[in-house]
Amino acid sequence: MTLLADGRLSAVLDRRLPLTEADAALRLVESGKPFGKVVLSPGRVAGQRGFGWLQESSMARRRDERIDHAVLAAVTELVAEVGYPALTMEAIAQRAGTTKPAIRRRWKSQKHLVVEAMARDRAGVVDMDTGCTHCDIVGHLEALRVAMDDPALGHVLPALVADLADDPELRDTFLTAVWAPRREACEVSLRKGVARGDLRTGLDVDLVLDLFAAPIVFRSLFGHSGLGPKFPQDVARAVLRGVGTGEGHRCAEHD
């Protein structure tokens, strides 16, 4: 039964189309909108194929999730291999085993796709609870230092910053999906430090978070000085001198 001039619906019903395209056609049928010169309904199609319609649509959606994962993994791999500026939709589609139209149906732009891949990877996000405020902060800063040296995050940021500046919506997405989880994890450690009496009450938490992260991000972006393994210790020590109470915010290892 062919209801389109190019036979696409027939191909869908006979399971000759890839499921990603089939699902798009099936959803159009479900909507009851005109399909070529014929208005279809799920009931009419179900009459032709029985419950296979529902099963095939469900299978297509499961396939969609696998494509999402494959595309995000491809972005992470390619950014590490060729860098953010050289990344292309063609390369992503080829690596993920899908098509550019399939990718464009899922993400607003390549930039949005990169940001989602960065959010999924969660580089630099750690949960710290050593009982020592100094150790916890150093742990967060070390994770950030390593992440900023990772092609999946730090090597993307210099080029991505310009895109974020030109696109407020993308910037908000980046801050919410990529940056906020890192700040929230560190904020938990700061509040525990306040509760233990290691840090002063009434801290401007947002400012303190910026004071901790800024030196690492700044050095990563501009490369004017090194990000050696001791740098997180130096940053933590300098900031804690200003916001600590001097009442045990460091364990014996740091005395």
C-alpha positions as CSV (number, residue, x, y, z in Angstrom):
1,M,0.0,0.0,0.0
2,T,1.7,3.2,-1.2
3,L,0.2,6.5,-0.1
4,L,3.2,8.7,-1.1
5,A,4.5,9.3,-4.6
6,D,8.0,8.3,-3.5
7,G,6.7,5.2,-1.6
8,R,8.2,6.3,1.7
9,L,5.1,5.3,3.7
10,S,5.0,2.0,2.1
11,A,8.7,1.5,2.9
12,V,8.0,2.4,6.5
13,L,5.2,-0.1,6.8
14,D,7.3,-2.7,5.1
15,R,10.2,-1.9,7.4
16,R,12.6,-0.9,4.7
17,L,13.5,2.5,6.0
18,P,16.0,3.2,8.9
19,L,14.1,3.4,12.1
20,T,15.1,7.1,12.7
21,E,13.3,8.1,9.4
22,A,10.5,5.6,10.1
23,D,9.8,7.2,13.4
24,A,9.5,10.6,11.9
25,A,7.0,9.3,9.4
26,L,5.1,7.4,12.0
27,R,4.8,10.5,14.2
28,L,3.4,12.4,11.3
29,V,0.8,9.8,10.8
30,E,-0.1,9.9,14.5
31,S,-0.7,13.6,14.2
32,G,-3.5,13.1,11.6
33,K,-2.0,15.7,9.4
34,P,-2.2,15.5,5.6
35,F,0.4,13.0,4.3
36,G,0.7,13.7,0.6
37,K,-2.9,13.8,-0.6
38,V,-4.2,11.4,2.0
39,V,-5.0,12.2,5.6
40,L,-4.1,9.2,7.7
41,S,-4.8,8.3,11.3
42,P,-3.2,5.8,13.6
43,G,-6.4,3.7,13.4
44,R,-6.1,3.4,9.6
45,V,-2.5,2.4,9.8
46,A,-3.2,0.0,12.7
47,G,-5.8,-1.5,10.5
48,Q,-3.2,-2.3,7.9
49,R,-0.4,-3.4,10.3
50,G,-2.1,-4.2,13.6
51,F,-0.1,-3.6,16.7
52,G,3.2,-3.7,14.7
53,W,2.7,0.1,14.4
54,L,3.1,0.7,18.1
55,Q,6.0,-1.8,18.4
56,E,7.9,-0.2,15.5
57,S,7.4,3.3,16.9
58,S,8.7,2.2,20.3
59,M,11.7,0.5,18.7
60,A,12.5,3.7,16.8
61,R,12.5,5.8,20.0
62,R,14.9,3.3,21.6
63,R,17.2,3.6,18.6
64,D,17.0,7.4,18.9
65,E,18.6,7.1,22.4
66,R,21.4,5.0,21.1
67,I,22.1,7.6,18.4
68,D,22.2,10.4,21.0
69,H,24.8,8.5,23.0
70,A,26.8,7.7,19.9
71,V,26.8,11.4,18.7
72,L,27.9,12.7,22.1
73,A,30.7,10.2,22.4
74,A,31.8,11.1,18.9
75,V,32.0,14.8,19.8
76,T,34.2,14.0,22.8
77,E,36.5,11.8,20.8
78,L,36.8,14.2,17.9
79,V,37.4,17.3,20.0
80,A,40.3,15.4,21.6
81,E,41.7,14.3,18.2
82,V,41.2,17.4,16.0
83,G,40.3,20.2,18.4
84,Y,37.1,22.3,18.6
85,P,37.9,24.7,15.7
86,A,38.3,21.8,13.2
87,L,35.2,19.9,14.4
88,T,32.6,19.4,11.7
89,M,29.1,17.9,11.5
90,E,30.3,15.5,8.7
91,A,33.0,14.1,11.0
92,I,30.6,13.7,13.9
93,A,28.0,12.0,11.8
94,Q,30.5,9.6,10.3
95,R,32.1,8.7,13.7
96,A,28.6,8.2,15.2
97,G,27.3,6.1,12.3
98,T,24.4,8.4,11.6
99,T,23.5,11.4,9.3
100,K,23.8,15.1,9.5
101,P,20.0,15.6,9.3
102,A,19.6,13.2,12.2
103,I,22.0,15.3,14.3
104,R,20.3,18.5,13.3
105,R,16.9,17.2,14.3
106,R,18.3,16.7,17.8
107,W,20.5,19.7,18.4
108,K,20.0,23.4,17.6
109,S,23.5,23.8,16.4
110,Q,27.0,22.2,16.5
111,K,27.8,24.5,19.4
112,H,24.9,23.3,21.4
113,L,26.0,19.7,20.7
114,V,29.5,20.4,22.0
115,V,28.1,22.0,25.2
116,E,25.9,19.0,25.8
117,A,28.8,16.7,25.3
118,M,30.8,18.7,27.8
119,A,28.0,18.5,30.3
120,R,27.6,14.8,29.9
121,D,31.4,14.2,30.5
122,R,31.2,16.1,33.8
123,A,35.0,16.7,33.8
124,G,36.2,18.4,37.0
125,V,33.1,17.5,39.1
126,V,34.0,15.6,42.3
127,D,32.4,15.1,45.7
128,M,34.9,15.8,48.5
129,D,34.3,15.0,52.2
130,T,37.7,14.4,53.9
131,G,36.8,16.2,57.1
132,C,39.5,18.8,56.2
133,T,38.3,22.0,54.5
134,H,41.8,22.6,53.0
135,C,41.9,19.0,51.6
136,D,38.4,19.3,50.2
137,I,39.1,22.6,48.4
138,V,42.4,21.3,47.1
139,G,40.5,18.2,45.8
140,H,38.0,20.4,43.9
141,L,40.8,22.6,42.5
142,E,42.9,19.6,41.4
143,A,39.9,18.2,39.6
144,L,39.4,21.5,37.8
145,R,43.1,21.7,37.0
146,V,43.0,18.3,35.4
147,A,39.8,19.1,33.5
148,M,41.2,22.3,32.1
149,D,44.1,20.2,30.7
150,D,41.6,17.8,29.2
151,P,40.8,18.3,25.5
152,A,37.1,17.7,26.2
153,L,36.9,20.8,28.4
154,G,39.9,23.0,28.8
155,H,41.1,22.8,25.2
156,V,37.5,23.7,24.0
157,L,37.0,26.7,26.2
158,P,39.3,29.3,24.5
159,A,37.4,29.0,21.2
160,L,34.0,28.4,22.8
161,V,34.2,31.6,24.9
162,A,33.8,33.7,21.8
163,D,30.7,31.7,20.8
164,L,29.2,32.1,24.2
165,A,29.7,35.9,24.1
166,D,27.7,36.1,20.9
167,D,24.9,33.8,22.0
168,P,23.3,34.6,25.4
169,E,21.0,31.5,25.2
170,L,24.0,29.2,24.6
171,R,25.9,31.0,27.4
172,D,23.1,30.3,29.9
173,T,23.0,26.7,28.8
174,F,26.7,26.4,29.3
175,L,26.7,28.0,32.7
176,T,23.8,25.8,33.9
177,A,24.8,22.5,32.4
178,V,28.6,22.6,32.4
179,W,29.8,25.2,35.0
180,A,27.1,25.0,37.7
181,P,27.7,21.4,38.8
182,R,31.4,22.2,39.5
183,R,30.4,25.2,41.6
184,E,27.7,23.4,43.4
185,A,30.0,20.6,44.4
186,C,32.6,23.0,45.8
187,E,29.8,25.0,47.5
188,V,28.9,21.9,49.5
189,S,32.5,21.8,50.8
190,L,32.5,25.5,51.7
191,R,29.2,25.2,53.7
192,K,30.6,22.2,55.6
193,G,33.7,24.2,56.4
194,V,31.5,27.0,57.8
195,A,29.5,24.4,59.8
196,R,32.8,23.0,61.3
197,G,33.9,26.5,62.2
198,D,36.8,26.4,59.7
199,L,35.5,29.3,57.6
200,R,33.9,32.6,58.6
201,T,30.1,32.8,58.7
202,G,28.4,35.2,56.3
203,L,30.7,34.3,53.4
204,D,29.9,35.6,50.0
205,V,29.9,32.1,48.6
206,D,29.8,33.1,44.9
207,L,32.7,35.4,45.4
208,V,34.8,32.8,47.2
209,L,34.0,30.2,44.5
210,D,35.3,32.7,41.9
211,L,38.4,33.3,43.9
212,F,39.2,29.6,44.0
213,A,38.5,28.8,40.3
214,A,39.6,32.0,38.6
215,P,43.4,31.5,38.9
216,I,43.2,28.0,37.3
217,V,40.8,29.1,34.5
218,F,42.8,32.2,33.8
219,R,46.1,30.4,33.5
220,S,44.4,27.7,31.3
221,L,42.9,30.3,29.0
222,F,46.0,32.5,28.5
223,G,48.8,30.1,29.2
224,H,51.0,32.8,30.7
225,S,52.1,30.6,33.6
226,G,52.1,27.0,34.5
227,L,49.4,24.8,36.1
228,G,51.6,22.4,38.0
229,P,50.3,19.9,40.5
230,K,51.2,22.2,43.4
231,F,49.1,25.1,42.1
232,P,45.8,24.0,43.6
233,Q,47.6,23.9,47.0
234,D,48.9,27.4,46.5
235,V,45.5,28.7,45.5
236,A,43.7,27.0,48.4
237,R,46.2,28.3,50.9
238,A,46.0,31.9,49.7
239,V,42.2,32.1,49.6
240,L,41.8,30.2,52.9
241,R,44.1,32.7,54.7
242,G,41.5,35.4,53.8
243,V,38.3,33.5,54.5
244,G,39.3,31.0,57.1
245,T,39.0,31.4,60.9
246,G,42.4,30.0,61.7
247,E,40.7,27.3,63.8
248,G,41.6,24.1,62.1
249,H,40.7,24.6,58.5
250,R,43.7,22.5,57.7
251,C,44.5,19.0,58.9
252,A,47.9,18.1,60.4
253,E,49.3,17.3,57.0
254,H,49.2,21.0,56.1
255,D,50.4,22.5,59.4
